[in-house]
Amino acid sequence: MHIGALIFPTDRTIRPDVLAPALEERGYESFWVAEHTHIPLGRRTPYPGGGDLPDMYWRTMDPFVTLTAAALATTTLKVGTGIALVNQHHPINAAKQAASVDLLSGGRFLYGVGVGWNEDEMEHHGTDPSKRRSTARERILATKALWTEDEPSFDGEYVKFSPSASFPKPVQSPHPPVIMGGGGGPITFRHIVEYCDGWMPIHGRTDPLERLPLLRRMAEEVGRDPDSIEIGIYGCPMRGGDVDRYREAGVDRVVFWLPAEDESTVMSAVEHGAALIG
């Protein structure tokens, strides 16, 4: 089982080109960054974690720029969006940004995606919250077309473009893995089995292991090999018991949540997590 690390990259925390090499040196497999484009001040959407919205949500840096810095400072560490809010990116731009990171990293990019929870935020990007899943589906399918086709085009309800040239193409073949975040319900799973390469639920919201039989059954019902869907646990605590439980269940990856703090505090957490790798 692989071990990764996640952080909200902000203007007040450790730099990605400092953190990423430290992770690579200590045996971490991957480095993930969260995203919020902005936070509307008149926010009406409750924070899923409860209470006030933490400061790190307000200050998050651009994920593709952050991962480029991380990739150029490392040689083997995979770099991923955890998660990219696809409803807040036009797929033409997102495809180019993601492919550029994959090219500059030598094929180490992981495209973690999600529909988002902050309705105010997605509305500012022109997305109807009631249609967030169908909108995300089209944007991801369009992105995959832009990555893989010589003359991609798309004619959907929310995304439309005529045959076009779109370069660079990703290094990875057929494309970087698309890994969906979100809860373990049948709606999310229907999307995953149709067009994603993996599922990355948040630890603690529900028990992901209890939901895996449903995901596997839904994959089989559409003729897909359940083993082709990678399972990663987002925000796993740095506790041996949790790590061992996921490892014994055959989970492919767990991702530790690092504090969005100063370099000393983050590096202490990195060392703690490194002791669980192996």
C-alpha positions as CSV (number, residue, x, y, z in Angstrom):
1,M,0.0,0.0,0.0
2,H,1.3,3.5,-1.0
3,I,1.5,6.4,1.5
4,G,0.9,9.9,0.4
5,A,0.6,13.3,2.0
6,L,-2.0,16.1,1.6
7,I,-1.8,19.8,2.4
8,F,-3.7,23.0,1.8
9,P,-0.9,25.0,0.2
10,T,-1.1,28.6,1.3
11,D,1.0,31.7,1.4
12,R,1.6,31.1,5.1
13,T,2.8,27.5,5.1
14,I,5.8,25.5,3.9
15,R,6.7,26.0,0.3
16,P,5.9,23.1,-2.0
17,D,9.4,22.9,-3.4
18,V,10.6,22.4,0.2
19,L,8.0,20.0,1.3
20,A,7.9,17.7,-1.8
21,P,11.6,16.7,-1.7
22,A,11.3,16.0,2.0
23,L,8.4,13.7,1.3
24,E,10.3,11.9,-1.5
25,E,13.4,11.5,0.7
26,R,11.3,9.8,3.4
27,G,9.6,7.3,1.2
28,Y,6.2,8.9,0.5
29,E,4.7,7.9,-2.8
30,S,2.6,11.0,-3.6
31,F,2.0,14.6,-2.7
32,W,-1.5,16.1,-2.9
33,V,-2.9,19.6,-2.7
34,A,-6.4,20.9,-2.0
35,E,-8.1,23.7,-3.9
36,H,-10.5,26.6,-3.5
37,T,-10.4,29.3,-6.1
38,H,-11.9,31.9,-3.6
39,I,-14.3,32.1,-0.7
40,P,-17.4,34.3,-1.2
41,L,-17.7,36.6,1.8
42,G,-21.5,36.2,1.9
43,R,-21.1,32.4,2.3
44,R,-24.3,30.6,2.9
45,T,-23.0,27.0,2.5
46,P,-22.1,25.4,5.9
47,Y,-18.6,24.0,6.3
48,P,-18.9,20.2,6.2
49,G,-16.5,19.9,9.0
50,G,-18.7,22.0,11.3
51,G,-18.0,25.4,12.9
52,D,-16.1,28.3,11.3
53,L,-14.3,27.8,8.0
54,P,-10.6,27.3,8.7
55,D,-8.1,30.0,7.6
56,M,-6.4,27.6,5.1
57,Y,-9.5,27.5,2.9
58,W,-9.3,31.3,2.3
59,R,-5.6,31.3,1.3
60,T,-5.1,28.2,-0.9
61,M,-2.7,28.6,-3.8
62,D,-3.4,27.4,-7.3
63,P,-3.0,23.6,-7.4
64,F,-1.4,23.3,-10.8
65,V,1.2,25.9,-10.1
66,T,1.9,24.4,-6.7
67,L,2.3,20.9,-8.2
68,T,4.6,22.1,-10.9
69,A,6.9,23.5,-8.2
70,A,6.7,20.2,-6.4
71,A,7.4,18.2,-9.5
72,L,10.4,20.2,-10.6
73,A,11.9,19.7,-7.1
74,T,11.5,15.9,-7.2
75,T,12.2,12.9,-9.4
76,T,9.9,10.1,-8.4
77,L,7.2,11.6,-6.2
78,K,3.8,11.5,-7.8
79,V,1.9,14.8,-7.6
80,G,-1.9,15.1,-7.4
81,T,-4.8,17.4,-7.0
82,G,-6.7,16.5,-3.9
83,I,-9.1,17.6,-5.2
84,A,-9.5,19.7,-8.2
85,L,-12.9,21.4,-8.3
86,V,-13.7,20.6,-11.9
87,N,-16.8,22.7,-12.0
88,Q,-14.7,25.7,-11.4
89,H,-12.4,25.1,-14.4
90,H,-13.3,25.1,-18.1
91,P,-12.1,21.7,-19.4
92,I,-10.1,23.3,-22.2
93,N,-8.0,25.1,-19.6
94,A,-8.0,22.2,-17.1
95,A,-6.8,19.7,-19.8
96,K,-3.9,21.9,-20.8
97,Q,-2.9,22.7,-17.2
98,A,-3.0,19.0,-16.1
99,A,-1.2,17.8,-19.2
100,S,1.5,20.4,-18.7
101,V,2.0,19.2,-15.1
102,D,2.2,15.6,-16.4
103,L,4.7,16.6,-19.1
104,L,6.9,18.6,-16.7
105,S,6.8,15.8,-14.1
106,G,7.7,13.1,-16.5
107,G,4.3,11.4,-16.1
108,R,3.8,11.7,-12.4
109,F,0.5,13.6,-12.3
110,L,-2.7,12.2,-10.6
111,Y,-6.0,14.0,-11.3
112,G,-8.0,13.9,-8.1
113,V,-11.4,15.4,-8.9
114,G,-14.6,16.4,-7.1
115,V,-17.8,18.3,-7.5
116,G,-17.3,20.6,-4.6
117,W,-19.4,21.5,-1.5
118,N,-19.4,25.3,-1.5
119,E,-22.4,26.3,-3.5
120,D,-21.6,30.0,-3.4
121,E,-18.2,29.4,-4.8
122,M,-19.3,27.2,-7.7
123,E,-22.1,29.7,-8.6
124,H,-19.5,32.4,-9.1
125,H,-18.1,30.1,-11.8
126,G,-21.4,29.7,-13.5
127,T,-22.3,26.3,-12.2
128,D,-25.8,25.4,-11.0
129,P,-25.3,23.5,-7.7
130,S,-28.3,21.3,-8.4
131,K,-26.5,20.1,-11.6
132,R,-23.0,19.9,-10.1
133,R,-22.6,16.1,-10.8
134,S,-23.9,16.2,-14.4
135,T,-21.8,19.2,-15.1
136,A,-18.6,17.6,-13.6
137,R,-19.2,14.5,-15.7
138,E,-19.2,16.5,-18.9
139,R,-16.2,18.5,-17.9
140,I,-14.2,15.4,-17.1
141,L,-15.2,13.5,-20.2
142,A,-14.3,16.6,-22.3
143,T,-10.9,16.8,-20.5
144,K,-10.2,13.1,-21.4
145,A,-11.1,13.8,-25.0
146,L,-8.7,16.7,-25.1
147,W,-6.0,14.6,-23.6
148,T,-6.4,11.5,-25.9
149,E,-7.8,12.6,-29.3
150,D,-5.9,14.2,-32.2
151,E,-8.9,16.4,-33.1
152,P,-11.0,16.5,-30.0
153,S,-14.5,18.0,-29.9
154,F,-17.4,17.9,-27.5
155,D,-21.1,18.5,-27.9
156,G,-22.8,18.2,-24.5
157,E,-25.4,20.1,-22.5
158,Y,-22.8,22.2,-20.5
159,V,-19.6,21.8,-22.6
160,K,-19.4,22.4,-26.3
161,F,-16.4,22.9,-28.6
162,S,-15.7,22.1,-32.3
163,P,-12.8,19.9,-33.5
164,S,-9.7,21.5,-32.1
165,A,-5.9,21.1,-31.6
166,S,-5.0,20.8,-27.9
167,F,-1.4,20.3,-26.8
168,P,0.6,19.2,-24.9
169,K,-0.8,15.7,-24.5
170,P,-0.1,14.0,-21.2
171,V,2.9,11.7,-20.9
172,Q,0.9,8.9,-19.3
173,S,-1.0,6.6,-21.5
174,P,-3.8,6.7,-22.2
175,H,-4.0,9.7,-19.7
176,P,-3.3,10.5,-16.0
177,P,-5.5,8.6,-13.6
178,V,-8.8,10.3,-12.8
179,I,-9.6,9.7,-9.2
180,M,-13.0,10.8,-7.8
181,G,-13.5,12.1,-4.3
182,G,-16.8,12.1,-2.4
183,G,-19.0,9.9,-0.4
184,G,-19.7,6.2,-1.0
185,G,-23.2,6.3,-2.4
186,P,-24.7,4.9,-5.6
187,I,-24.7,8.2,-7.4
188,T,-21.0,8.8,-6.8
189,F,-20.2,5.2,-7.7
190,R,-22.2,5.4,-10.9
191,H,-19.9,8.2,-12.0
192,I,-16.8,6.4,-10.9
193,V,-17.5,3.1,-12.8
194,E,-18.4,5.1,-15.9
195,Y,-15.4,7.3,-16.4
196,C,-12.9,7.3,-13.4
197,D,-9.9,5.3,-12.6
198,G,-10.2,5.4,-8.8
199,W,-12.2,6.5,-5.7
200,M,-10.7,8.6,-2.9
201,P,-13.1,9.1,0.0
202,I,-12.4,11.1,3.1
203,H,-11.6,9.1,6.2
204,G,-14.1,9.6,9.0
205,R,-17.1,10.8,7.0
206,T,-18.3,7.2,6.6
207,D,-16.5,3.9,6.7
208,P,-15.1,3.5,3.2
209,L,-14.5,-0.2,3.7
210,E,-18.2,-0.8,4.3
211,R,-19.0,0.9,1.0
212,L,-16.5,-1.1,-1.1
213,P,-18.8,-4.1,-1.8
214,L,-21.4,-1.7,-3.4
215,L,-18.7,-0.1,-5.6
216,R,-17.5,-3.5,-6.7
217,R,-21.0,-4.8,-7.4
218,M,-21.9,-1.7,-9.5
219,A,-18.7,-2.1,-11.5
220,E,-19.5,-5.7,-12.2
221,E,-23.0,-4.8,-13.3
222,V,-21.7,-2.7,-16.1
223,G,-19.0,-5.2,-17.1
224,R,-16.1,-3.4,-15.5
225,D,-13.4,-5.2,-13.5
226,P,-13.7,-3.9,-10.0
227,D,-9.9,-4.3,-9.5
228,S,-9.4,-1.7,-12.2
229,I,-10.7,1.0,-9.7
230,E,-7.9,2.2,-7.4
231,I,-8.9,2.9,-3.8
232,G,-7.3,5.6,-1.9
233,I,-8.2,7.1,1.5
234,Y,-8.0,10.8,1.8
235,G,-7.1,12.4,5.1
236,C,-6.2,9.1,6.9
237,P,-5.0,9.8,10.5
238,M,-1.3,9.1,11.3
239,R,-2.2,6.1,13.4
240,G,-0.9,2.6,13.0
241,G,-4.2,1.0,13.6
242,D,-6.0,2.9,10.9
243,V,-3.1,2.4,8.4
244,D,-3.0,-1.3,9.2
245,R,-6.7,-1.7,8.8
246,Y,-6.7,-0.2,5.3
247,R,-3.6,-2.1,4.3
248,E,-5.1,-5.4,5.4
249,A,-8.3,-4.5,3.4
250,G,-6.2,-4.2,0.2
251,V,-6.6,-0.4,-0.1
252,D,-4.1,0.9,-2.7
253,R,-3.2,4.2,-1.0
254,V,-3.7,6.2,2.1
255,V,-3.0,10.0,2.2
256,F,-2.1,11.7,5.5
257,W,-3.4,15.2,6.1
258,L,-0.5,17.6,7.0
259,P,-1.2,20.8,8.9
260,A,-1.2,24.0,6.9
261,E,1.3,25.5,9.3
262,D,4.9,26.7,9.4
263,E,7.8,24.6,8.1
264,S,8.8,23.2,11.5
265,T,5.3,22.1,12.4
266,V,4.8,20.5,9.0
267,M,8.1,18.7,9.0
268,S,7.3,17.2,12.4
269,A,4.2,15.7,11.0
270,V,6.1,14.5,7.9
271,E,8.5,12.6,10.2
272,H,5.6,11.1,12.2
273,G,4.0,9.8,9.1
274,A,7.2,8.5,7.7
275,A,7.5,6.1,10.6
276,L,4.3,4.4,9.4
277,I,5.6,3.8,5.9
278,G,6.7,0.2,5.1
